[in-house]
Amino acid sequence: MKLTTAIEDGRSCAQCISFKKQSAQSSMTRALDWISSIDKVLALKREVLLSGHGDPILGNAEITRRLTRFRDAIQYVHDETVKGMNLGKDVFTLMQEIRLPARFNLTESFGKVNWSVRGIYDGYVGWFDMNPSTMYETPPSSVYPDLVKMAGGPEPVVRLALEKLQAGKPVETLHLTDIVLVSDQNNRGALEARLKALNYLREHAENYIESGYLEYGIGKTKEKLASK
């Protein structure tokens, strides 16, 4: 019996579709590199595969079945992203649209397809989204205080944030609290609305990485509330 470990840098082939930390550091080459790595492992025709997570995979037939499924799923996400780019779709539209077909039978417990879509998209086109305002060093947040002023103060923005949460749109709640907290980082109403949104997202999260970052955000928000 021959023993094979996951190649490249020791990461589990089971992570391929997850693209752990894809949103932060990966590019389109990461997806294609994963595919190449899986093909190399498949070519070895081993009977045991040790991955970075979970139990060993035993038997060449089972190794082939699983790795082929992972490889084809990665290829699917890559190709669908490129197809959407060629149709002129923006990254957020593709993040919402691209889903794995049921035939792959893969979960997103250790990564998310939409993170992978963004990593592939940004890897090809870079940071510039063709919007002239993003060419400059002044961030969108520089005008957040002006938006709060136009709204008549933070209270109307906080009310809208809570309405978004009631409507099942917690991410929009976070965006609105971002606007208020740039103007007043200790605004209690915004912090409380933010905490509710983060807790809502955490309760519904099924992804380990997502849950970890949400818990971090919950902790930091609680710290700010406690310091007031």
C-alpha positions in Angstrom: 0.0 0.0 0.0 1.4 3.4 -1.0 0.7 6.5 1.1 0.3 10.0 -0.3 -0.2 13.3 1.5 -1.8 16.3 0.0 0.7 18.1 -2.2 1.6 21.7 -2.7 1.8 23.3 0.8 0.2 20.6 2.8 -3.4 21.9 2.6 -6.2 19.5 2.4 -7.7 18.8 -1.0 -11.0 18.9 0.8 -10.4 22.6 1.2 -10.2 23.2 -2.5 -13.7 24.4 -3.0 -13.6 26.3 0.2 -10.6 28.5 -0.8 -9.9 29.4 2.8 -9.1 33.1 3.1 -9.9 33.4 -0.6 -11.4 36.8 -0.1 -8.2 38.2 1.5 -5.3 36.7 -0.4 -6.1 34.6 -3.4 -6.4 35.2 -7.1 -7.6 33.4 -10.2 -4.4 31.4 -10.2 -5.3 29.9 -6.8 -8.3 28.2 -8.4 -6.3 26.9 -11.3 -3.4 25.8 -9.1 -5.8 23.8 -7.0 -7.0 22.0 -10.1 -3.5 21.3 -11.2 -2.6 20.0 -7.7 -5.6 17.6 -7.7 -4.7 16.3 -11.1 -1.2 15.6 -9.8 -2.6 13.6 -6.9 -5.0 11.7 -9.1 -2.2 10.8 -11.4 -0.3 9.1 -8.5 -3.1 6.5 -8.2 -2.5 5.9 -4.5 -4.6 3.9 -2.0 -4.4 6.3 0.9 -4.7 10.1 1.0 -4.0 12.1 4.1 -5.6 15.5 4.0 -5.1 18.5 6.3 -8.6 17.9 7.9 -10.7 14.9 8.6 -10.0 11.2 8.3 -7.7 9.6 5.7 -9.3 8.7 2.4 -8.9 5.0 1.7 -9.0 3.2 -1.6 -8.1 4.6 -5.0 -11.6 4.5 -6.2 -12.8 6.7 -3.3 -9.9 9.0 -3.6 -10.6 9.4 -7.3 -14.3 10.0 -6.7 -13.8 12.7 -4.1 -10.9 14.5 -5.7 -12.6 14.5 -9.1 -15.7 16.0 -7.5 -13.6 18.8 -5.8 -11.7 19.5 -9.0 -14.8 19.7 -11.2 -16.5 22.0 -8.6 -13.5 24.4 -8.6 -13.4 24.4 -12.4 -17.2 25.1 -12.4 -16.9 28.1 -10.1 -13.9 29.4 -12.1 -15.5 29.1 -15.5 -18.9 30.5 -14.3 -17.0 33.5 -12.9 -15.1 34.1 -16.1 -18.3 33.7 -18.2 -20.1 36.3 -16.1 -17.1 38.7 -16.4 -17.2 38.3 -20.2 -20.9 39.2 -20.0 -20.0 42.5 -18.2 -21.4 41.5 -14.8 -19.9 43.1 -11.7 -18.4 41.0 -8.9 -21.3 41.5 -6.5 -23.8 40.3 -9.0 -21.8 37.1 -9.7 -21.3 36.6 -5.9 -25.1 36.5 -5.6 -25.7 34.4 -8.8 -23.1 31.7 -8.8 -24.1 28.6 -6.9 -22.8 25.0 -7.0 -25.1 22.6 -8.8 -26.5 19.9 -6.5 -24.6 17.2 -8.3 -21.4 18.2 -6.6 -22.9 17.6 -3.1 -20.4 19.8 -1.3 -21.0 22.0 1.7 -19.6 25.4 2.4 -18.7 24.8 6.1 -15.1 25.8 5.7 -15.3 28.4 3.0 -17.9 30.0 0.7 -18.5 29.9 -3.1 -19.1 33.7 -3.2 -15.7 34.3 -1.5 -14.1 32.2 -4.2 -16.0 34.1 -6.9 -14.7 37.3 -5.6 -11.1 36.0 -5.4 -11.2 34.8 -9.0 -12.8 38.0 -10.2 -10.4 40.3 -8.5 -7.5 38.1 -9.5 -8.3 38.7 -13.2 -9.3 42.4 -13.2 -7.4 43.7 -10.2 -8.7 46.4 -7.7 -10.0 48.9 -10.2 -13.7 48.5 -10.9 -13.8 51.1 -13.8 -15.5 53.7 -11.4 -13.3 56.8 -11.6 -13.9 57.6 -8.0 -12.0 54.5 -6.9 -8.8 55.7 -8.7 -8.1 58.1 -5.8 -6.8 57.7 -2.3 -9.9 59.3 -0.7 -12.2 56.4 0.5 -16.0 56.4 0.4 -16.1 56.7 4.1 -14.7 60.3 3.9 -18.3 61.4 3.0 -20.1 59.3 5.6 -20.3 62.3 8.1 -21.9 64.3 5.3 -24.5 61.6 4.8 -25.3 61.6 8.5 -25.7 65.3 8.4 -28.0 65.2 5.4 -30.1 62.6 7.2 -30.6 65.0 10.1 -28.2 63.3 12.4 -27.4 59.7 13.4 -30.9 58.8 14.7 -32.6 58.5 11.4 -29.8 56.3 10.0 -29.9 54.1 13.1 -33.7 53.8 12.7 -33.2 52.8 9.1 -30.6 50.2 10.1 -33.0 48.6 12.5 -35.7 48.6 9.8 -33.3 46.8 7.5 -32.7 44.2 10.2 -36.4 43.7 10.7 -36.7 43.1 7.0 -34.1 40.4 7.1 -31.2 42.5 5.7 -28.6 42.4 8.4 -25.7 43.2 6.0 -27.4 46.4 5.0 -27.7 47.1 8.7 -24.0 46.8 9.1 -23.4 49.1 6.2 -25.6 51.8 7.7 -24.0 51.5 11.1 -20.6 51.8 9.4 -21.8 55.2 8.2 -22.8 56.4 11.6 -19.8 55.0 13.4 -17.4 56.9 11.2 -19.0 60.1 12.4 -19.3 58.9 16.0 -17.5 55.7 16.9 -19.2 55.4 20.2 -22.8 56.1 19.1 -24.7 53.7 21.3 -27.7 53.3 19.0 -25.5 52.4 16.1 -23.5 50.0 18.2 -26.6 48.3 19.5 -28.0 47.9 16.0 -24.7 46.6 14.8 -24.6 44.0 17.6 -28.1 42.8 16.7 -27.1 42.4 13.1 -23.9 40.6 14.0 -25.8 38.2 16.3 -28.4 37.6 13.6 -25.7 36.7 11.1 -23.9 34.5 13.6 -27.0 32.6 14.5 -27.6 31.8 10.8 -24.0 31.2 9.8 -23.0 27.6 8.9 -19.4 28.5 7.9 -16.6 28.2 10.4 -14.5 31.1 9.0 -17.6 33.4 8.7 -18.6 32.5 12.3 -15.2 33.3 13.6 -15.1 36.8 12.1 -18.6 37.4 13.3 -17.7 36.4 16.8 -14.8 38.8 16.7 -17.0 41.6 15.5 -19.5 40.8 18.3 -16.7 40.9 20.9 -15.4 44.2 19.7 -18.8 45.8 19.6 -19.6 44.6 23.1 -16.3 46.1 24.3 -17.3 49.5 22.9 -20.7 49.3 24.4 -19.2 48.4 27.8 -16.8 51.2 27.7 -19.5 53.9 27.4 
